[in-house]
Amino acid sequence: MINQVKTAALLALLSGLLITISYWVIGGSTGVIVGIVIAAVTNLFSWYQSDKIALAAYGAQPVSPQAAPGLYAMVERLSQRANLPMPSIYVVPSQNPNAFATGRDPQHSAIAVTEGILQILPEDELEGVIAHELTHIANRDTLTQAVAATIAGAISFLAQMLSYSLWFSPYSRDDRNGPNPLGLLLTVILAPIAATVIQLAISRTREFAADAGSAKITGNPRALARALQRLDATARQIPLNANPAFEPLLITNAFSGQFMSNLFSSHPPTEVRVEALLRLEQQQNSPQRVF
């Protein structure tokens, strides 16, 4: 519940940032209205197109039960345990070991795994990863991340366009009815950074819940803990080329989680996630008290 409230607050802050930028740049009530319209359009667009955009960004290809019977059977089995509709399954042609889920709701969802993750993870660890992604679908984190990525992308695009306007159309201090020069400068410099930090914070709040959901579905928290350690050790060695805005969808990222990189990391540090999973294992194995 706390994570849900925090996520909602961060999404509201991200939308508010977009509206505030529009206000400073355009000025007055017109700027507020334009900002609200942009936020509404980006949210609507991400609602209907988020799955297609994310899958295309990573070059994911659909896979049939005949082409990957083991993977298909695993996803089907875990979906039944999680009481979810069977998602579409995709494979990303990359040796980087990773996975992600996408889609606006459980009825329109997809899970994508890379060729690399299929090669390096044993069955129980791959089950933990798939269950993690199914939990994202159940919690509708896939839609949340798509909305956050789209709004953050709109903010960054607006800032980039404004930087060009500062070079080619300088504003006069006497032009009181035009865009605010200070607002333009702050937008160009600070807005993309703030949008990225907020987007990544949203991602981090959802990962612990997805890890816990995986442990509940599989009954084996340690398997996911081992998978995360294995992925963290190998994923950085092989790049997964795509738009950085979609990195929060992945189960792991390439940052170490140390010093400033923790602020700009789309996931909590792997060692912290592993510790949380091992605590869940202790709770599952502890004898129940009888009163």
C-alpha positions as CSV (number, residue, x, y, z in Angstrom):
1,M,0.0,0.0,0.0
2,I,2.8,2.4,0.9
3,N,4.5,1.7,-2.5
4,Q,1.3,2.3,-4.3
5,V,0.8,5.7,-2.6
6,K,4.4,6.6,-3.3
7,T,4.1,5.6,-7.0
8,A,0.9,7.7,-7.4
9,A,2.6,10.7,-5.7
10,L,5.7,10.4,-8.0
11,L,3.5,10.1,-11.1
12,A,1.6,13.2,-10.0
13,L,4.9,15.0,-9.4
14,L,6.1,14.1,-12.9
15,S,2.8,15.4,-14.5
16,G,3.0,18.5,-12.3
17,L,6.6,19.1,-13.6
18,L,5.4,18.9,-17.2
19,I,2.6,21.4,-16.5
20,T,4.9,23.7,-14.5
21,I,7.4,23.8,-17.4
22,S,4.6,24.7,-19.8
23,Y,3.5,27.5,-17.5
24,W,7.0,29.0,-17.3
25,V,7.7,28.7,-21.0
26,I,4.4,29.8,-22.4
27,G,3.1,31.9,-19.5
28,G,-0.2,32.4,-17.8
29,S,-3.3,30.2,-17.9
30,T,-2.5,29.3,-21.5
31,G,0.7,27.6,-20.4
32,V,-1.1,25.6,-17.8
33,I,-3.8,24.4,-20.2
34,V,-1.1,23.4,-22.8
35,G,0.7,21.5,-20.1
36,I,-2.5,19.6,-19.0
37,V,-3.3,18.8,-22.7
38,I,0.3,17.5,-23.3
39,A,0.1,15.3,-20.1
40,A,-3.3,14.0,-21.1
41,V,-2.2,13.1,-24.6
42,T,1.0,11.4,-23.5
43,N,-0.9,9.4,-20.9
44,L,-3.5,8.3,-23.5
45,F,-0.9,7.5,-26.1
46,S,1.1,5.4,-23.6
47,W,-2.1,3.6,-22.5
48,Y,-2.7,2.2,-26.0
49,Q,0.8,2.0,-27.5
50,S,3.1,1.2,-24.6
51,D,3.4,-2.5,-25.3
52,K,4.2,-2.0,-29.0
53,I,6.7,0.7,-28.4
54,A,8.6,-1.2,-25.7
55,L,8.7,-4.4,-27.8
56,A,9.9,-2.6,-30.9
57,A,12.5,-0.7,-28.9
58,Y,14.2,-4.0,-28.0
59,G,13.5,-5.7,-31.3
60,A,11.4,-8.4,-29.6
61,Q,10.0,-11.1,-31.8
62,P,6.8,-13.2,-31.0
63,V,7.4,-16.8,-30.2
64,S,4.9,-19.7,-30.7
65,P,4.4,-22.7,-28.4
66,Q,6.0,-24.9,-31.2
67,A,9.1,-22.7,-31.4
68,A,9.7,-22.6,-27.6
69,P,7.7,-25.3,-25.9
70,G,9.6,-25.2,-22.6
71,L,9.4,-21.4,-22.2
72,Y,5.7,-21.4,-23.2
73,A,4.8,-24.2,-20.7
74,M,6.7,-22.4,-17.9
75,V,4.9,-19.1,-18.5
76,E,1.5,-20.8,-18.8
77,R,2.1,-22.7,-15.5
78,L,3.2,-19.7,-13.6
79,S,0.3,-17.6,-15.1
80,Q,-2.2,-20.1,-13.7
81,R,-0.6,-20.0,-10.3
82,A,-0.8,-16.2,-10.4
83,N,-4.4,-16.3,-11.6
84,L,-3.5,-14.2,-14.7
85,P,-4.4,-14.5,-18.4
86,M,-1.6,-16.0,-20.5
87,P,0.5,-13.2,-21.8
88,S,2.1,-13.0,-25.2
89,I,5.7,-14.3,-25.3
90,Y,8.5,-12.6,-27.1
91,V,12.2,-13.3,-27.5
92,V,14.8,-10.5,-27.8
93,P,17.7,-11.4,-30.1
94,S,20.4,-10.3,-27.7
95,Q,23.0,-12.2,-25.6
96,N,22.5,-9.7,-22.8
97,P,20.6,-11.7,-20.1
98,N,17.5,-9.8,-19.3
99,A,13.7,-9.8,-19.3
100,F,10.8,-7.4,-19.1
101,A,7.0,-7.2,-19.1
102,T,4.8,-4.7,-20.9
103,G,1.1,-4.0,-21.6
104,R,-1.7,-1.7,-20.3
105,D,-3.4,-4.5,-18.3
106,P,-3.3,-8.2,-17.7
107,Q,-5.6,-8.8,-20.7
108,H,-3.2,-7.0,-23.0
109,S,0.2,-8.0,-21.7
110,A,3.4,-9.5,-22.9
111,I,6.6,-10.9,-21.5
112,A,9.9,-10.7,-23.4
113,V,13.1,-12.6,-22.5
114,T,16.4,-12.3,-24.2
115,E,18.2,-15.2,-25.8
116,G,21.0,-14.6,-23.3
117,I,18.8,-15.1,-20.2
118,L,17.5,-18.4,-21.7
119,Q,21.0,-19.6,-22.1
120,I,22.5,-18.8,-18.7
121,L,19.7,-19.4,-16.2
122,P,18.7,-22.8,-14.9
123,E,15.0,-23.6,-14.8
124,D,14.2,-22.6,-11.2
125,E,15.9,-19.2,-11.6
126,L,14.2,-18.5,-14.9
127,E,10.9,-19.3,-13.1
128,G,11.7,-16.7,-10.5
129,V,12.4,-14.1,-13.3
130,I,9.1,-15.0,-15.1
131,A,7.1,-14.8,-11.9
132,H,8.7,-11.4,-11.2
133,E,7.5,-10.1,-14.5
134,L,4.0,-11.6,-14.0
135,T,3.8,-9.7,-10.7
136,H,4.6,-6.5,-12.6
137,I,1.6,-7.3,-14.9
138,A,-0.7,-8.1,-12.0
139,N,0.2,-4.9,-10.2
140,R,-0.1,-2.9,-13.5
141,D,3.4,-1.7,-13.1
142,T,3.9,-2.0,-16.8
143,L,1.3,0.7,-17.5
144,T,2.8,2.9,-14.7
145,Q,6.3,2.7,-16.2
146,A,5.0,3.3,-19.7
147,V,3.2,6.5,-18.5
148,A,6.3,7.6,-16.6
149,A,8.6,7.0,-19.6
150,T,6.3,8.8,-22.0
151,I,5.9,11.9,-19.8
152,A,9.6,12.0,-19.1
153,G,10.3,11.7,-22.8
154,A,7.9,14.6,-23.5
155,I,9.7,16.7,-20.9
156,S,13.1,15.9,-22.4
157,F,11.9,16.5,-25.9
158,L,10.4,19.9,-24.9
159,A,13.7,20.9,-23.2
160,Q,15.6,19.9,-26.4
161,M,13.4,22.0,-28.6
162,L,13.7,24.9,-26.2
163,S,17.5,24.7,-26.3
164,Y,17.4,25.1,-30.1
165,S,15.1,28.1,-29.7
166,L,17.5,29.8,-27.3
167,W,20.2,29.5,-29.9
168,F,18.3,30.6,-32.9
169,S,15.6,32.9,-31.4
170,P,17.0,34.8,-28.5
171,Y,14.4,36.6,-26.3
172,S,14.6,40.1,-25.2
173,R,14.2,41.2,-21.5
174,D,11.6,43.7,-22.6
175,D,9.4,41.1,-24.2
176,R,7.1,40.7,-21.1
177,N,4.3,38.9,-23.0
178,G,6.6,36.2,-24.4
179,P,8.1,33.2,-22.9
180,N,9.9,33.7,-19.6
181,P,13.7,33.5,-20.2
182,L,14.4,32.2,-16.7
183,G,11.8,29.5,-17.3
184,L,13.4,28.5,-20.5
185,L,16.8,28.2,-19.0
186,L,15.6,26.2,-16.0
187,T,13.7,23.9,-18.4
188,V,16.6,23.2,-20.6
189,I,19.0,22.5,-17.8
190,L,17.0,21.0,-14.9
191,A,13.8,19.5,-16.3
192,P,15.3,16.5,-18.1
193,I,17.3,15.7,-14.9
194,A,14.4,16.0,-12.6
195,A,12.1,13.9,-15.0
196,T,14.7,11.2,-15.1
197,V,15.2,11.0,-11.4
198,I,11.4,10.9,-10.8
199,Q,10.9,8.2,-13.4
200,L,13.7,6.0,-12.0
201,A,12.3,6.5,-8.4
202,I,9.0,5.2,-9.6
203,S,10.8,2.1,-11.0
204,R,12.6,1.4,-7.8
205,T,9.4,1.5,-5.7
206,R,8.0,-1.3,-7.8
207,E,10.9,-3.8,-7.8
208,F,10.6,-5.0,-4.2
209,A,6.9,-5.7,-4.6
210,A,7.6,-7.7,-7.8
211,D,10.4,-9.6,-6.1
212,A,8.0,-10.5,-3.2
213,G,5.3,-11.5,-5.7
214,S,7.7,-13.8,-7.5
215,A,8.6,-15.5,-4.2
216,K,4.9,-16.0,-3.4
217,I,4.2,-17.5,-6.9
218,T,7.1,-19.9,-7.0
219,G,7.6,-20.5,-3.3
220,N,11.3,-20.2,-3.9
221,P,12.7,-16.8,-3.0
222,R,16.3,-18.0,-3.2
223,A,16.0,-19.0,-6.8
224,L,15.2,-15.4,-7.8
225,A,18.0,-14.2,-5.5
226,R,20.5,-16.4,-7.3
227,A,19.1,-15.2,-10.7
228,L,19.6,-11.6,-9.8
229,Q,23.2,-12.2,-8.7
230,R,23.9,-14.1,-11.9
231,L,22.3,-11.4,-14.0
232,D,24.0,-8.6,-12.2
233,A,27.4,-10.2,-12.7
234,T,26.9,-10.8,-16.5
235,A,24.5,-8.2,-17.8
236,R,27.0,-5.4,-17.8
237,Q,29.5,-7.3,-20.0
238,I,27.1,-7.4,-22.9
239,P,25.2,-4.2,-23.8
240,L,21.5,-4.2,-24.6
241,N,21.0,-1.4,-27.1
242,A,17.7,0.5,-26.9
243,N,16.2,3.8,-25.8
244,P,17.3,4.4,-22.1
245,A,13.8,5.5,-21.3
246,F,12.7,1.8,-21.4
247,E,15.5,0.5,-19.1
248,P,13.2,0.6,-16.0
249,L,11.2,-2.2,-17.6
250,L,14.1,-4.6,-17.4
251,I,14.6,-6.9,-14.4
252,T,18.2,-5.6,-13.9
253,N,20.2,-2.6,-15.1
254,A,23.9,-1.9,-15.7
255,F,24.5,0.4,-12.7
256,S,26.4,-0.6,-9.7
257,G,24.2,1.1,-7.2
258,Q,27.1,3.0,-5.6
259,F,27.4,6.7,-4.8
260,M,25.6,8.9,-7.3
261,S,24.8,6.0,-9.6
262,N,22.1,4.9,-7.1
263,L,20.2,8.1,-7.7
264,F,20.1,7.5,-11.5
265,S,19.6,3.7,-11.2
266,S,16.3,2.3,-12.4
267,H,16.5,-0.6,-9.9
268,P,17.5,-0.9,-6.2
269,P,21.0,-2.4,-5.6
270,T,21.0,-6.1,-6.3
271,E,22.5,-6.9,-2.9
272,V,19.6,-5.1,-1.2
273,R,17.0,-7.1,-3.3
274,V,18.8,-10.3,-2.5
275,E,18.8,-9.6,1.2
276,A,15.0,-8.9,1.1
277,L,14.4,-12.2,-0.8
278,L,16.4,-14.1,1.8
279,R,14.4,-12.6,4.6
280,L,11.3,-13.7,2.8
281,E,12.7,-17.2,2.6
282,Q,13.3,-17.2,6.4
283,Q,9.7,-16.1,7.0
284,Q,8.4,-18.8,4.7
285,N,10.5,-21.5,6.5
286,S,9.8,-20.3,10.1
287,P,7.4,-22.5,12.0
288,Q,3.9,-21.0,12.6
289,R,3.1,-20.2,16.2
290,V,0.0,-21.9,17.7
291,F,-2.0,-19.9,20.2
